[in-house]
Amino acid sequence: MSFDDEVTARIAAQAANAPLREAAAAFLQASVPAQYSYNFAWAGRPIIQYPQDMVAMQELIWRVKPDLIVETGIAHGGSLMLSASMLALIDYCEASAAGTPLDPRASRRRVVGVDIDIRAHNRSAIEAHPLAHLIHMIQGSSVDAKVIDQVREASSGYRRVLVCLDSNHTHEHVLEELEAYAPLTSPGSYCCVFDTLIEDMPPDAYPDRPWGPGNNPKTAVREYLRRLASDGRRAADGSPLVLEIERRIPDQLLFTVAPDGYLKRPGP
């Protein structure tokens, strides 16, 4: 049995291990009010994310090798740095394999980040970062028509696009984001919808937020997938858009902020 086969078998065993899954769920529920996700950084910038999902994202980016990553929600910029550092690593490895000199600033790969309020100190820190040349920031609501047009224009000409949605977590907002940005997802790539865990949290887990069970990214994902199945949508490349929940990832991670939120578009 190969190592990959062993990993697949372990993940399947984890999925069937009820005590292990219950322990993981208990940790996740206890860690949210403790603000556990606020404790980490990537390349020197705070990243409001769980380490498990950071590992999942670097695996996906390495596997897909996108030319463009579109992200909604910037905050301190840690997620932008994760994406940009992975794109830089892919550039380095491709240049090394080809035996060609690497000019980092000649890279066409980009991360496009959208946020309704890019605070001045965060913008300054991101723009001063060595990876800033791979990052393009757009300020405005991710569901504003003018912002959507800017992102679509920025994505024009890119073959492999990966999408990450992590801004306002209400059902209607995420559903609008899915309608706007999920079609950018390339064949074989992913549209990652974060904080779907809200649906499975206690009703009082987010007392100061407009979202909660019944009104969150997971309910939006369910509705969008229903629309894809019943009404259909076209991807940006003109093909019928198909997205499937990648269930292996939550089984691998055991706890994640994005259960049912890793959506894969079938393809090479």
Secondary structure, DSSP 8 states (H G I E B T S, - for coil): --HHHHHHHHHHHHHT-HHHHHHHHHHHHHHTTTTGGGGEEETTEEE-S-HHHHHHHHHHHHHH--SEEEEE--TTSHHHHHHHHHHHHHHHHHHHHHT----GGG---EEEEEES---HHHHHHHHTSTTGGGEEEEES-TTSHHHHHHHHHHHTT-SSEEEEE-S--SHHHHHHHHHHHGGG--TT-EEEE--GGGGGS-TTS-TTSS-BTTBSHHHHHHHHHHHHHHT--B-TTSSB---EE-THHHHHHSS-S-TTTEEE----
